[in-house]
Amino acid sequence: MSGVSLTANNILFYSLAAAIIPVLLYAGLIYWVDRYEKEPWWLLSAAFLWGAVPAAILALLFNFLFSLPAYAFFSEGAAEFTSAGLVAPVIEESVKAIALFIILIFRRHELDSPLDGIIYGAMVGMGFAMVENVLYYLAAFGEDGAVGWNSLVLVRGVIFGLNHALYTALTGLGIALARTDRRPLVRIGAPLLGLGAAITLHALHNVSMFGGTLAALLFGLTFGWGGVLVTLVIIVLALYQERRWLRHYLLDEVNLGTLTADEYAIIGSAARRNRYRLHLLVNDGLAAYRRSGRRFQQCSELAYRKRHHAEFNDPAGPEAIALLRRSIQELG
């Protein structure tokens, strides 16, 4: 770190800062991507904390236990390769995925679209990466001093800073696809494919880093940032799909009197929503701004609930739809 003298007395502080600050920036970006129906803060925080605490602890424990046979029967180099390339990806992606399956079981209505799965998965991955990075930074300083610390912060925090978010986002995508699709093959296969993709990308990255050469670094960059770009394409497509759902399922709400024609036009565009809310903030104050945010949020929830009822004939759908309509009208 330029201009800062790293010592044994301050290394914990700087390691925490180097791990936390990028993660907060990445998490804010992930939250911003969710344009039409923001996920509840408490559930996003719970997903993040799962990655940071239970998943990190379980990963440390099981990585140690399942790596013991490799160290007992292989050479040190082969054991390290096996642990990094096979054991760690399977263990870490599995323990991170537990949070997503908990959401699927107990808060399944929050998984309205593939984008929701990506966001929850990325939040779990961010929490895990934050804690793992602190441990790696401290170890790097202990082994190689400030030079090793600076190099690792650049590699883990910046160059590959989104990797854990990417891996778990793939698992979340698979789980969300299973939640939003009626076909049995998709409902069974999508979570397995998502988790398998997460493990595979994680393993490829770890194996490439094990090489320690420029070619290995470029190999890791190709798969890491290639995966990020593919995920960004999926996010754009998911946002387009959500916009179509809003316009389709809220159209009849104009005739029912839930929305005006002008409101309907605004709700289907994230940019128009933002301009409208900014106008309210400037002219009518914070209360009107926040009220419009709640109303837009509930309009999105209404569209997704209607879509889910149409696809799955959800018995609880009509009552939930009626409650949302009343709430939207009360906020109007």
C-alpha positions in Angstrom: 0.0 0.0 0.0 1.7 3.2 -1.2 2.5 5.7 1.5 1.5 3.4 4.4 3.9 1.5 6.5 2.4 -1.9 7.3 3.4 -3.4 10.6 2.3 -6.2 12.9 0.3 -3.7 14.9 -1.8 -2.3 12.0 -1.9 -5.1 9.5 -5.3 -6.4 10.9 -6.8 -2.9 10.4 -5.5 -2.6 6.8 -6.4 -6.1 5.9 -10.0 -5.6 7.1 -10.2 -2.3 5.2 -8.8 -3.9 2.0 -11.4 -6.7 2.3 -14.4 -4.7 3.3 -14.2 -1.6 1.1 -14.2 -3.4 -2.3 -16.9 -5.8 -1.1 -19.2 -2.9 -0.1 -18.7 -1.3 -3.5 -19.4 -4.6 -5.3 -22.5 -5.3 -3.1 -23.8 -1.8 -3.8 -23.4 -2.4 -7.5 -25.2 -5.7 -7.3 -28.1 -4.1 -5.3 -28.3 -1.3 -8.0 -28.7 -3.9 -10.8 -32.1 -5.0 -9.3 -34.0 -2.2 -11.0 -37.7 -3.2 -10.8 -38.3 -5.1 -7.6 -35.7 -4.5 -4.8 -35.1 -7.5 -2.6 -35.6 -6.9 1.1 -32.6 -5.5 2.9 -32.9 -7.9 5.8 -32.8 -11.0 3.5 -29.9 -9.7 1.5 -28.1 -9.0 4.7 -28.8 -12.5 5.9 -27.5 -14.0 2.7 -24.3 -11.9 3.0 -23.9 -12.8 6.7 -24.3 -16.5 5.8 -21.4 -16.3 3.4 -19.3 -14.3 6.0 -19.9 -16.5 9.1 -21.5 -19.9 8.9 -20.2 -20.7 5.3 -16.7 -19.4 6.1 -16.5 -21.5 9.3 -17.9 -24.6 7.7 -15.6 -24.3 4.7 -12.5 -24.0 7.0 -13.6 -27.0 8.9 -14.5 -29.3 6.0 -11.6 -28.2 3.8 -9.3 -29.2 6.6 -11.0 -32.5 7.2 -11.4 -33.6 3.6 -7.9 -32.5 2.7 -6.3 -34.8 5.4 -6.3 -37.9 3.2 -4.5 -36.1 0.4 -1.8 -34.9 2.8 -1.6 -38.4 4.2 -1.1 -40.3 0.9 0.3 -37.7 -1.6 3.3 -35.6 -1.7 3.0 -32.0 -0.4 2.7 -30.5 -3.8 0.1 -33.0 -5.0 -1.9 -32.7 -1.8 -2.0 -28.9 -2.1 -3.1 -29.2 -5.7 -5.9 -31.7 -4.7 -7.0 -29.5 -1.9 -7.2 -26.3 -4.0 -8.4 -27.9 -7.2 -10.9 -30.4 -6.0 -11.7 -30.2 -2.3 -12.1 -26.5 -1.8 -14.4 -25.8 -4.8 -16.8 -28.6 -3.9 -16.9 -27.7 -0.1 -17.0 -23.9 -0.5 -19.7 -23.8 -3.2 -21.8 -26.4 -1.3 -21.8 -24.6 2.0 -22.5 -21.3 0.3 -25.4 -22.9 -1.6 -27.1 -23.8 1.7 -28.3 -20.2 2.1 -29.9 -20.2 -1.3 -31.8 -23.5 -0.6 -33.0 -22.0 2.7 -34.4 -19.0 0.8 -36.0 -21.4 -1.7 -37.7 -23.4 1.1 -38.7 -20.6 3.5 -38.9 -17.4 1.3 -39.5 -18.9 -2.1 -41.9 -16.0 -3.1 -38.8 -13.7 -3.1 -37.4 -15.7 -6.0 -39.6 -14.1 -8.7 -37.1 -14.2 -11.5 -33.6 -15.5 -12.5 -32.2 -12.1 -11.6 -33.2 -12.6 -7.9 -31.3 -15.9 -7.7 -28.2 -14.1 -9.2 -28.5 -11.3 -6.6 -28.9 -13.5 -3.6 -26.1 -15.8 -4.7 -23.8 -12.9 -5.3 -24.5 -11.5 -1.9 -23.6 -14.9 -0.3 -20.4 -14.9 -2.3 -19.5 -11.4 -1.3 -19.8 -12.2 2.4 -17.6 -15.3 1.9 -15.0 -13.5 -0.1 -14.7 -10.7 2.5 -13.8 -13.1 5.3 -11.6 -15.3 3.1 -9.7 -12.3 1.8 -8.9 -11.0 5.4 -7.4 -14.4 6.2 -5.4 -14.6 3.0 -4.1 -11.0 3.4 -2.9 -11.7 7.0 -1.2 -14.9 5.8 0.5 -13.0 2.9 1.9 -10.4 5.2 3.2 -13.0 7.6 5.0 -14.9 4.8 6.1 -12.2 2.4 5.7 -8.9 4.2 4.3 -5.7 2.6 5.2 -6.7 -0.9 3.3 -10.0 -0.7 0.4 -8.2 1.0 0.1 -5.5 -1.7 0.3 -8.1 -4.5 -2.4 -10.3 -3.0 -4.8 -7.4 -2.4 -4.5 -6.4 -6.0 -5.1 -9.9 -7.3 -7.8 -11.1 -4.8 -9.6 -7.8 -4.2 -9.5 -6.1 -7.6 -8.5 -8.5 -10.4 -10.5 -11.4 -9.1 -12.7 -9.5 -6.7 -16.0 -10.7 -8.2 -15.1 -14.4 -8.4 -16.9 -15.7 -5.3 -19.9 -13.6 -6.2 -19.9 -15.1 -9.7 -19.7 -18.7 -8.5 -22.6 -18.5 -6.1 -24.6 -16.3 -8.5 -24.5 -19.3 -10.9 -25.9 -21.5 -8.1 -28.6 -18.9 -7.4 -29.5 -18.7 -11.1 -30.0 -22.4 -11.2 -32.2 -22.4 -8.1 -34.3 -19.4 -9.4 -34.8 -21.1 -12.7 -36.1 -24.1 -10.9 -38.5 -21.9 -8.9 -39.9 -20.1 -11.9 -40.3 -23.0 -14.3 -43.0 -25.7 -14.4 -41.0 -28.4 -16.3 -39.8 -31.2 -13.9 -36.5 -31.5 -15.8 -35.7 -27.9 -15.2 -36.8 -27.9 -11.6 -34.5 -30.8 -10.8 -31.7 -30.1 -13.2 -31.2 -26.4 -13.0 -30.0 -26.2 -9.4 -27.6 -29.1 -10.1 -26.3 -27.5 -13.2 -25.9 -24.1 -11.4 -24.0 -25.7 -8.6 -21.9 -27.7 -11.0 -21.0 -24.6 -13.0 -20.0 -22.8 -9.8 -17.8 -25.7 -8.7 -16.2 -26.0 -12.2 -15.4 -22.4 -12.6 -14.0 -22.3 -9.0 -11.8 -25.3 -9.6 -10.5 -23.9 -12.9 -9.6 -20.7 -11.2 -7.8 -22.4 -8.3 -5.9 -24.7 -10.6 -4.8 -21.8 -12.8 -3.6 -19.8 -9.7 -1.7 -22.9 -8.5 0.6 -22.5 -11.6 1.9 -19.2 -10.5 2.9 -18.1 -14.0 1.7 -15.3 -16.3 0.0 -17.9 -18.6 -1.8 -19.4 -15.6 -2.9 -15.9 -14.6 -4.3 -15.2 -18.1 -6.0 -18.5 -18.0 -7.7 -17.6 -14.7 -8.6 -14.2 -16.1 -10.2 -15.7 -19.2 -12.5 -18.0 -17.2 -13.1 -15.5 -14.4 -14.0 -12.4 -16.4 -15.5 -14.5 -19.1 -18.0 -15.8 -16.5 -18.6 -12.3 -15.3 -19.4 -11.2 -18.9 -21.8 -14.1 -19.5 -23.5 -13.3 -16.2 -23.9 -9.7 -17.2 -25.6 -10.8 -20.4 -27.9 -13.0 -18.4 -28.7 -10.0 -16.1 -29.5 -7.8 -19.1 -31.8 -10.5 -20.6 -33.5 -11.0 -17.1 -34.1 -7.3 -16.8 -35.7 -7.3 -20.3 -37.9 -10.2 -19.3 -38.9 -8.5 -16.0 -39.9 -5.4 -18.0 -42.0 -7.5 -20.3 -43.8 -9.1 -17.3 -44.5 -5.7 -15.8 -46.0 -4.4 -19.0 -48.0 -7.6 -19.6 -49.4 -8.2 -16.2 -50.1 -4.6 -15.2 -51.9 -3.6 -18.3 -55.3 -4.7 -17.0 -54.7 -2.8 -13.8 -55.3 0.4 -15.7 -58.9 -0.8 -16.5 -59.4 -2.0 -13.0 -58.4 1.5 -11.6 -55.4 0.3 -9.7 -53.1 2.4 -11.9 -53.5 5.3 -14.2 -52.3 5.1 -17.8 -49.4 7.5 -17.0 -48.4 5.4 -14.0 -48.4 2.3 -16.1 -46.1 3.9 -18.6 -43.7 4.9 -15.8 -43.6 1.6 -14.0 -42.4 -0.3 -17.0 -39.3 1.7 -17.4 -36.5 1.9 -14.7 -35.3 5.2 -16.2 -38.7 6.8 -16.1 -39.2 5.6 -12.5 -36.0 7.3 -11.4 -36.9 10.5 -13.2 -40.3 10.6 -11.7 -39.1 9.9 -8.2 -36.4 12.5 -8.5 -39.0 15.0 -9.5 -41.1 14.1 -6.4 -38.0 14.4 -4.2 -37.2 17.9 -5.5 -40.8 19.2 -5.5 -42.6 17.3 -2.8 -40.0 16.1 -0.4 -38.6 12.9 1.0 -41.9 11.5 2.2 -43.4 11.6 -1.3 -40.2 10.1 -2.8 -40.3 7.1 -0.4 -44.0 6.6 -0.8 -43.6 6.4 -4.6 -40.8 3.9 -4.1 -43.0 1.6 -2.0 -45.8 1.9 -4.5 -43.6 1.0 -7.4 -42.2 -1.9 -5.4 -45.7 -3.2 -4.8 -46.7 -2.8 -8.4 -43.7 -5.0 -9.4 -44.7 -7.5 -6.7 -48.2 -7.5 -8.1 -47.0 -8.2 -11.6 -44.8 -11.1 -10.5 -47.5 -12.5 -8.2 -49.9 -12.5 -11.2 -47.4 -14.1 -13.4 -46.7 -16.8 -10.9 -50.4 -17.5 -10.4 -50.9 -17.7 -14.2 -48.0 -20.1 -14.5 -48.5 -22.3 -11.5 -52.2 -21.7 -10.5 -51.0 -20.9 -7.0 -53.9 -21.3 -4.5 -52.7 -18.4 -2.4 -52.4 -16.2 -5.5 -55.9 -14.5 -5.6 -55.8 -13.4 -2.0 -52.2 -12.1 -2.3 -53.1 -10.3 -5.5 -56.1 -8.6 -3.9 -54.1 -7.5 -0.9 -51.4 -6.0 -3.2 -54.1 -4.1 -5.2 -55.6 -2.6 -2.1 -52.2 -1.6 -0.8 -51.2 0.0 -4.1 -54.5 2.0 -4.1 -54.0 3.1 -0.6 -50.5 4.4 -1.5 -51.8 6.2 -4.6 
